[in-house]
Amino acid sequence: MSPVSSTERTSKGPAAKIKNIKISFSPQGNNSPR
């Protein structure tokens, strides 16, 4: 259960902001499509 998966699912809500921040601090940010 990855926290990124949860935020990616709610990318339509306010979690989108958190997702962007998490991706910024996450090494997978380069692999994640914006």
C-alpha distance matrix in Angstrom:
0.0 3.8 6.6 8.7 7.4 8.2 11.4 12.4 12.5 14.8 16.8 19.8 19.8 20.3 16.7 18.2 19.9 16.9 15.2 18.4 18.6 15.1 16.0 19.4 18.1 15.5 17.1 15.5 17.7 20.4 18.4 17.1 19.8 21.3
3.8 0.0 3.8 5.3 5.3 6.9 9.1 10.0 11.2 13.3 14.7 18.0 18.0 18.2 14.5 15.5 17.0 13.9 12.0 15.0 15.1 11.5 12.3 15.6 14.4 11.8 13.6 12.0 14.1 17.0 15.3 13.9 16.9 18.2
6.6 3.8 0.0 3.8 5.4 5.2 6.5 8.6 10.1 11.2 12.5 15.8 15.3 14.9 11.2 12.6 13.7 10.5 9.2 12.4 12.2 8.9 10.6 13.7 12.6 10.9 13.6 12.4 13.5 16.9 15.9 14.0 16.6 17.1
8.7 5.3 3.8 0.0 3.8 5.4 5.2 6.0 8.5 10.0 10.3 13.9 14.1 14.1 10.3 10.6 12.0 9.4 6.9 9.8 10.4 7.2 7.8 11.3 11.1 8.9 11.4 9.5 10.3 13.6 12.5 10.2 12.8 13.5
7.4 5.3 5.4 3.8 0.0 3.8 5.5 5.0 6.2 8.9 9.9 13.2 13.9 14.8 11.3 11.6 14.0 11.9 9.2 12.3 13.6 10.8 10.9 14.6 14.7 12.3 14.3 11.7 12.7 15.6 13.7 11.2 13.2 14.3
8.2 6.9 5.2 5.4 3.8 0.0 3.8 5.5 5.3 6.7 8.9 11.7 11.5 12.4 9.0 10.4 12.8 10.6 8.9 12.6 13.6 11.2 12.4 15.8 15.9 14.2 16.8 14.7 15.2 18.3 16.9 14.1 15.7 16.0
11.4 9.1 6.5 5.2 5.5 3.8 0.0 3.8 5.3 5.2 6.1 9.3 9.1 9.4 5.8 6.8 9.1 7.2 5.3 9.0 10.4 8.7 9.9 13.1 13.7 12.7 15.6 13.6 13.2 16.5 15.6 12.4 13.7 13.3
12.4 10.0 8.6 6.0 5.0 5.5 3.8 0.0 3.8 5.5 5.1 8.6 9.9 11.1 8.1 7.3 10.4 9.5 6.4 9.2 11.6 10.1 9.8 13.3 14.6 13.0 15.2 12.5 12.0 14.8 13.4 9.9 10.7 10.7
12.5 11.2 10.1 8.5 6.2 5.3 5.3 3.8 0.0 3.8 5.6 7.8 9.2 11.4 8.9 9.0 12.5 11.8 9.5 12.6 14.9 13.4 13.6 17.0 18.2 16.6 18.8 16.0 15.7 18.4 16.6 13.3 13.6 13.7
14.8 13.3 11.2 10.0 8.9 6.7 5.2 5.5 3.8 0.0 3.8 5.2 5.5 7.8 5.8 6.6 10.1 9.9 8.6 11.6 13.8 13.1 13.9 16.9 18.2 17.4 20.1 17.7 16.8 19.8 18.6 15.0 15.1 14.1
16.8 14.7 12.5 10.3 9.9 8.9 6.1 5.1 5.6 3.8 0.0 3.8 5.5 7.4 5.9 4.3 8.1 8.9 7.0 9.1 12.0 12.0 12.0 14.7 16.7 16.1 18.6 16.1 14.6 17.3 16.5 12.7 12.2 10.7
19.8 18.0 15.8 13.9 13.2 11.7 9.3 8.6 7.8 5.2 3.8 0.0 3.8 7.0 7.4 6.3 9.7 11.4 10.4 12.0 14.8 15.3 15.6 17.9 20.1 19.8 22.3 19.8 18.1 20.6 19.8 16.0 14.9 13.0
19.8 18.0 15.3 14.1 13.9 11.5 9.1 9.9 9.2 5.5 5.5 3.8 0.0 3.8 5.2 5.9 8.4 9.8 10.1 12.1 14.1 14.8 15.9 18.0 19.8 19.9 22.9 20.9 19.2 22.1 21.7 18.0 17.4 15.3
20.3 18.2 14.9 14.1 14.8 12.4 9.4 11.1 11.4 7.8 7.4 7.0 3.8 0.0 3.8 5.2 5.9 7.4 9.0 10.6 11.8 13.1 14.8 16.3 17.8 18.6 21.9 20.5 18.6 21.8 21.9 18.4 18.2 15.7
16.7 14.5 11.2 10.3 11.3 9.0 5.8 8.1 8.9 5.8 5.9 7.4 5.2 3.8 0.0 3.8 5.3 5.0 6.0 8.6 9.7 10.1 11.9 13.9 15.1 15.5 18.8 17.3 15.8 19.2 19.1 15.7 16.1 14.2
18.2 15.5 12.6 10.6 11.6 10.4 6.8 7.3 9.0 6.6 4.3 6.3 5.9 5.2 3.8 0.0 3.8 5.4 4.9 6.2 8.6 9.6 10.3 12.2 14.3 14.6 17.5 15.8 13.7 16.7 16.8 13.2 13.0 10.8
19.9 17.0 13.7 12.0 14.0 12.8 9.1 10.4 12.5 10.1 8.1 9.7 8.4 5.9 5.3 3.8 0.0 3.8 5.3 5.2 6.3 8.6 9.9 10.6 12.6 13.9 17.1 16.2 13.7 16.8 17.8 14.5 14.7 12.0
16.9 13.9 10.5 9.4 11.9 10.6 7.2 9.5 11.8 9.9 8.9 11.4 9.8 7.4 5.0 5.4 3.8 0.0 3.8 5.4 5.0 5.9 8.4 9.6 10.5 11.6 15.2 14.6 12.8 16.3 17.1 14.1 15.2 13.3
15.2 12.0 9.2 6.9 9.2 8.9 5.3 6.4 9.5 8.6 7.0 10.4 10.1 9.0 6.0 4.9 5.3 3.8 0.0 3.8 5.4 5.0 6.0 8.4 9.9 9.8 13.0 11.6 9.9 13.4 13.7 10.5 11.7 10.3
18.4 15.0 12.4 9.8 12.3 12.6 9.0 9.2 12.6 11.6 9.1 12.0 12.1 10.6 8.6 6.2 5.2 5.4 3.8 0.0 3.8 5.5 5.1 6.1 8.7 9.5 12.3 11.3 8.5 11.6 12.8 9.9 10.6 8.5
18.6 15.1 12.2 10.4 13.6 13.6 10.4 11.6 14.9 13.8 12.0 14.8 14.1 11.8 9.7 8.6 6.3 5.0 5.4 3.8 0.0 3.8 5.4 4.9 6.4 8.4 11.7 11.8 9.5 12.9 14.5 12.3 13.7 11.9
15.1 11.5 8.9 7.2 10.8 11.2 8.7 10.1 13.4 13.1 12.0 15.3 14.8 13.1 10.1 9.6 8.6 5.9 5.0 5.5 3.8 0.0 3.8 5.3 5.2 5.8 9.4 9.4 8.2 11.9 12.9 11.0 13.3 12.4
16.0 12.3 10.6 7.8 10.9 12.4 9.9 9.8 13.6 13.9 12.0 15.6 15.9 14.8 11.9 10.3 9.9 8.4 6.0 5.1 5.4 3.8 0.0 3.8 5.4 4.6 7.3 6.5 4.5 8.2 9.4 7.5 9.9 9.5
19.4 15.6 13.7 11.3 14.6 15.8 13.1 13.3 17.0 16.9 14.7 17.9 18.0 16.3 13.9 12.2 10.6 9.6 8.4 6.1 4.9 5.3 3.8 0.0 3.8 5.5 7.7 8.5 5.8 8.7 11.1 10.0 12.0 10.9
18.1 14.4 12.6 11.1 14.7 15.9 13.7 14.6 18.2 18.2 16.7 20.1 19.8 17.8 15.1 14.3 12.6 10.5 9.9 8.7 6.4 5.2 5.4 3.8 0.0 3.8 6.7 8.6 7.5 10.5 12.6 12.0 14.7 14.2
15.5 11.8 10.9 8.9 12.3 14.2 12.7 13.0 16.6 17.4 16.1 19.8 19.9 18.6 15.5 14.6 13.9 11.6 9.8 9.5 8.4 5.8 4.6 5.5 3.8 0.0 3.8 5.2 5.5 8.6 9.9 9.6 12.9 13.4
17.1 13.6 13.6 11.4 14.3 16.8 15.6 15.2 18.8 20.1 18.6 22.3 22.9 21.9 18.8 17.5 17.1 15.2 13.0 12.3 11.7 9.4 7.3 7.7 6.7 3.8 0.0 3.8 5.4 6.8 8.1 9.4 12.8 14.1
15.5 12.0 12.4 9.5 11.7 14.7 13.6 12.5 16.0 17.7 16.1 19.8 20.9 20.5 17.3 15.8 16.2 14.6 11.6 11.3 11.8 9.4 6.5 8.5 8.6 5.2 3.8 0.0 3.8 5.3 5.1 6.0 9.7 11.5
17.7 14.1 13.5 10.3 12.7 15.2 13.2 12.0 15.7 16.8 14.6 18.1 19.2 18.6 15.8 13.7 13.7 12.8 9.9 8.5 9.5 8.2 4.5 5.8 7.5 5.5 5.4 3.8 0.0 3.8 5.4 5.0 7.9 8.7
20.4 17.0 16.9 13.6 15.6 18.3 16.5 14.8 18.4 19.8 17.3 20.6 22.1 21.8 19.2 16.7 16.8 16.3 13.4 11.6 12.9 11.9 8.2 8.7 10.5 8.6 6.8 5.3 3.8 0.0 3.8 5.6 7.7 9.3
18.4 15.3 15.9 12.5 13.7 16.9 15.6 13.4 16.6 18.6 16.5 19.8 21.7 21.9 19.1 16.8 17.8 17.1 13.7 12.8 14.5 12.9 9.4 11.1 12.6 9.9 8.1 5.1 5.4 3.8 0.0 3.8 6.4 9.3
17.1 13.9 14.0 10.2 11.2 14.1 12.4 9.9 13.3 15.0 12.7 16.0 18.0 18.4 15.7 13.2 14.5 14.1 10.5 9.9 12.3 11.0 7.5 10.0 12.0 9.6 9.4 6.0 5.0 5.6 3.8 0.0 3.8 6.4
19.8 16.9 16.6 12.8 13.2 15.7 13.7 10.7 13.6 15.1 12.2 14.9 17.4 18.2 16.1 13.0 14.7 15.2 11.7 10.6 13.7 13.3 9.9 12.0 14.7 12.9 12.8 9.7 7.9 7.7 6.4 3.8 0.0 3.8
21.3 18.2 17.1 13.5 14.3 16.0 13.3 10.7 13.7 14.1 10.7 13.0 15.3 15.7 14.2 10.8 12.0 13.3 10.3 8.5 11.9 12.4 9.5 10.9 14.2 13.4 14.1 11.5 8.7 9.3 9.3 6.4 3.8 0.0
